[in-house]
Amino acid sequence: MTRPVPNTPPFREQCLCPGCPTFPQVLGDKAFYCSLGVTSRHLSREGCLCPQCHVWYANQLGEDQPSIYFCQDPVA
């Protein structure tokens, strides 16, 4: 099981969610999904930047399933 991603300023600053093609470009969406959880918005999967993110590597999120699209699929 993957450990939770710490909600810390350094990790939030490194988060790639706001630049992701799947990210809902609407004011107020929280991003940083691997730490804060899934969005309540309907998303169309148009690519995922998780495997390119330092937070993903630092927290070994590629070891479990799901390992991408944390905006829609919660961290195990």
C-alpha positions, 0 to 999 in steps of 0.5 A: 500500500502506498503511504499518503503524500504529505501535504507540505509546501515543498511538495505543493510547489513541485506539483505538476497538476495545474499544467496537466492536460486533464486538469480542470482549468477552473478557478478553485480546483485544489490540484495536488490530488495525490495528497488531497484526494480526487476532484468532484469534477467530471474529467476527460482523461487527456494525458497524465503528468504524474509519472513526470512529477517529483512528488510522484517519484519522491513518494514512490507512487509508481509502485501501486495501482492506480499509479496515475490519474490521482485526480480521478483515482485515489491513492491506494 
